[in-house]
Amino acid sequence: MNTLFNLDLLVRENVKALKPYSSARDEYVSSGEQMVFLDANENPFENGLNRYPDPHQRNLKQLISKVKQVEACQILVGNGSDEVLDLIFRAFCEPGKDNIITLPPTYGMYKVLSGINNIENREVLLTDKFQPNVDEILAATDENTKLLFLCTPNNPTGNSFDFEAIERLLFEFPGLVVVDEAYIDFATNGSWSFRLNDFPNLIVTQTLSKAFAMAGIRLGLCFASEEIIAVLKKIKPPYNVNELTQQKAFEALENYETVKEQVQTLLKERKRLSEAIATIPYIETIYDSDANFILIKVDDANKRYNQLLEKGIVIRNRSTQPLCENTLRLTVGTIEENDKLISTLKAL
Ligand SMILES: *Cc1c(COP(=O)(O)O)cnc(C)c1O
């Protein structure tokens, strides 16, 4: 148990005072009986989408609960994890006063959201093995430090953070620890969502954008204590996840077996890709990956990036990130796409 943790001290004062907005769909909950709905100024002509979506996403959460083994009251869903992350900022960070800690090189959204929300972003670089520097992170905190973002597997480096480092941070960090598990389905280790009951300061985020092949519907998942979820629910827009997204997400989660098969294919392809490019002279390092992409260090990232672009292959140049000089990030594609990438890289 983290003895410094007190949720009440972390929630913004204005948020504490809020009551959740009660929409028409909240006030009357159908008992399954055939009712006449004249409460929400909807258009009555049925087309499958003329009604507002369930603001509590009950069916979807029930299935997420089953698939992810997290209680429904410990789940929040959002319009992509980006919305979930933004809600976390707005619930806990007082603009112009509070600060957060991020660990570059990492996912760019944390910094963007800190800027939008006017929250100081304290950056503590990862070690040269791309691991959290626990002592430096703890030293960077003060009484206004609200959030720590741990992206594991980390984007763009691809590695997972050490179990001991994360656990120590969960025990000793004074604010909330947000573990971004966007790539967890590709990782060898399990999710931190199984430790929610051990750590009241833990928030885990996941997404349907990567392993579930559903980036287009925008569905982000957030797992945390019932108390934290209740705070986030107070500030979420009532209909933040639209009906089409709820339906498609439900289908995707029902087909979890297909997702697992695709993940296995991508993992095989990741291995094949890194082995195939291992002997290319201008590739200096191929970093180990626990995700669906590989970070490589090359002789001249700008040059190689442009050469690939000329051949019709778009990758990501990560060179401007700290510790990532001359690195490129390659997403694992289909067998055919990877073949094209391999032969093109070899021919440069
Ligand atoms: C891709 C990615 C996400 C996904 O965000 P969505 O808004 O759910 O699409 C979240 N975190 C990280 C680290 C990512 O790389």
The ligand as a MOL file (V3000), in Angstrom:
LIG
                    3D

  0  0  0     0  0            999 V3000
M  V30 BEGIN CTAB
M  V30 COUNTS 15 15 0 0 0
M  V30 BEGIN ATOM
M  V30 1 C -1.3550 4.5130 -30.2000 0
M  V30 2 C -1.2270 4.8640 -28.7740 0
M  V30 3 C -2.3530 5.1560 -28.0090 0
M  V30 4 C -3.7070 5.0670 -28.6350 0
M  V30 5 O -4.4490 6.1760 -28.5020 0
M  V30 6 P -5.9590 6.1350 -29.0110 0
M  V30 7 O -6.3970 7.5280 -28.7430 0
M  V30 8 O -6.6860 5.1240 -28.1680 0
M  V30 9 O -5.9540 5.7550 -30.4540 0
M  V30 10 C -2.2100 5.4340 -26.6690 0
M  V30 11 N -0.9960 5.4270 -26.0950 0
M  V30 12 C 0.1050 5.1400 -26.7950 0
M  V30 13 C 1.4190 5.0880 -26.1250 0
M  V30 14 C 0.0280 4.8680 -28.1540 0
M  V30 15 O 1.1360 4.6160 -28.8560 0
M  V30 END ATOM
M  V30 BEGIN BOND
M  V30 1 1 1 2
M  V30 2 1 2 3
M  V30 3 2 2 14
M  V30 4 1 3 4
M  V30 5 2 3 10
M  V30 6 1 4 5
M  V30 7 1 5 6
M  V30 8 2 6 7
M  V30 9 1 6 8
M  V30 10 1 6 9
M  V30 11 1 10 11
M  V30 12 2 11 12
M  V30 13 1 12 13
M  V30 14 1 12 14
M  V30 15 1 14 15
M  V30 END BOND
M  V30 END CTAB
M  END
